[in-house]
Amino acid sequence: MPLFRRKEFFTDDEKQSIVNAIQSAEQRTSGEVRVFVESRCRYVNAIDRAVEIFENLHMEKTELRNATLVYVAIKDHQLAVYGDAGIHQKVGDEYWANEVMKMIKAFNRDNIADGIRQCVLNIGEALATHFPYDKSTDKNELPDDIIFGK
């Protein structure tokens, strides 16, 4: 038994609300959304870490290249949203920057879980617009759970 317990980032209800948002977002699109949360970012720029995680999770292997990663480093107060080539071509840099700004506003009100949840739902809307769900071909290509780093 460990001498100390790792501090949880979210309550069970908050975790479930984020997972529910991922599942809800993916119900209307062929796109995929993942959430990765850790204490500290290894890089100066959070987008560099998001790209590294995106690649390590093999998120670029979705058929339509429409996966999106929401990355948050809690203690370092860093975050990024990274979309693969397919979705990025449709929404562009300004869209991602706006989603980050919305999350920062929520985080500043101490609503980290809610900020992530709302970002996931917003991404789901963008994905549904550009990559609508097709029941004959759609499959859940990536897990819906939250990934926790160190």
C-alpha positions in Angstrom: 0.0 0.0 0.0 1.5 3.4 -1.0 2.4 5.8 1.7 0.6 8.7 -0.1 -2.3 8.8 -2.4 -2.1 10.7 -5.6 -4.4 13.7 -5.6 -7.4 13.2 -7.9 -7.9 16.0 -10.4 -11.7 15.6 -10.5 -14.5 14.2 -8.4 -16.2 11.0 -9.8 -19.2 13.1 -10.9 -16.9 15.5 -12.7 -15.1 12.7 -14.5 -18.4 11.1 -15.5 -19.7 14.4 -16.8 -16.6 14.7 -19.1 -16.9 11.1 -20.3 -20.7 11.8 -20.9 -19.7 14.9 -22.9 -17.3 12.8 -25.1 -19.9 10.2 -25.7 -22.6 12.8 -26.5 -20.2 14.7 -28.8 -19.4 11.5 -30.7 -23.0 10.4 -31.2 -23.6 12.9 -34.0 -20.3 12.6 -35.8 -17.7 10.2 -37.2 -15.1 12.3 -35.4 -13.4 11.3 -32.2 -12.5 13.4 -29.1 -10.0 12.5 -26.4 -9.2 14.3 -23.2 -5.7 14.1 -21.6 -5.1 15.6 -18.2 -1.8 15.8 -16.2 -0.2 17.9 -13.5 2.7 19.4 -15.4 3.6 20.1 -19.1 7.0 19.0 -20.2 7.2 21.7 -22.9 7.1 25.5 -22.9 4.2 25.4 -25.4 1.3 23.2 -24.5 0.5 22.5 -28.1 3.8 20.7 -28.5 2.9 18.4 -25.7 -0.6 17.9 -27.2 0.9 16.9 -30.5 3.2 14.4 -28.7 0.3 12.9 -26.9 -1.9 12.8 -30.0 0.8 10.9 -31.8 1.5 8.5 -28.8 -2.2 7.7 -28.7 -2.2 7.0 -32.5 -5.1 9.5 -32.9 -3.9 10.2 -36.5 -5.1 6.8 -37.5 -8.8 7.6 -37.7 -10.1 7.0 -41.2 -11.1 10.6 -41.9 -8.3 12.2 -39.8 -10.9 13.9 -37.7 -9.8 13.2 -34.1 -9.3 16.0 -31.6 -7.3 16.1 -28.4 -8.2 18.4 -25.4 -5.0 18.7 -23.4 -4.8 20.2 -19.9 -1.8 20.5 -17.5 -3.5 21.4 -14.2 -0.6 22.7 -12.0 1.1 24.5 -14.9 -2.1 26.2 -16.0 -1.5 25.1 -19.6 -3.9 23.8 -22.1 -4.3 23.2 -25.8 -6.8 21.8 -28.3 -5.3 19.9 -31.2 -7.2 18.6 -34.2 -6.0 16.3 -36.9 -5.7 17.4 -40.5 -9.2 16.5 -41.5 -11.0 18.6 -38.9 -8.3 21.3 -38.9 -8.8 22.0 -42.6 -12.5 22.6 -41.9 -12.2 24.9 -38.8 -8.7 26.4 -38.8 -6.5 28.0 -36.2 -9.0 30.6 -35.0 -11.5 27.9 -34.0 -9.0 26.2 -31.8 -7.8 29.4 -30.3 -11.4 30.4 -29.4 -12.1 27.0 -27.7 -8.9 27.5 -25.6 -10.1 31.0 -24.6 -13.5 29.6 -23.6 -11.8 27.0 -21.4 -9.5 29.6 -19.8 -12.6 31.7 -18.9 -14.2 28.6 -17.2 -10.9 27.7 -15.5 -10.6 31.2 -14.1 -13.9 30.6 -12.4 -12.5 27.4 -10.9 -14.7 25.3 -13.3 -12.0 23.2 -14.8 -14.1 20.1 -15.4 -17.0 22.1 -16.7 -14.6 24.0 -19.0 -13.4 20.7 -20.4 -16.9 19.3 -20.7 -18.1 22.4 -22.6 -15.1 22.4 -24.9 -15.7 18.7 -25.8 -19.4 19.5 -26.6 -18.4 22.5 -28.8 -15.9 20.3 -30.6 -18.7 17.7 -31.1 -20.8 20.4 -32.8 -18.0 21.3 -35.2 -17.3 17.6 -35.9 -21.0 17.0 -36.5 -21.2 19.9 -38.9 -18.2 18.7 -41.0 -18.3 14.9 -40.3 -21.9 13.9 -39.7 -22.7 10.5 -38.2 -23.4 7.8 -40.7 -24.9 4.7 -39.0 -23.9 2.4 -41.8 -20.2 3.3 -41.6 -19.5 4.9 -38.2 -17.6 3.1 -35.5 -16.1 4.3 -32.3 -12.4 4.3 -33.3 -10.9 5.5 -30.0 -11.8 5.0 -26.3 -14.0 7.6 -24.6 -12.3 7.6 -21.2 -10.2 10.5 -19.8 -6.5 9.8 -19.9 -4.6 10.9 -16.8 -0.8 11.5 -17.0 1.5 12.2 -14.1 
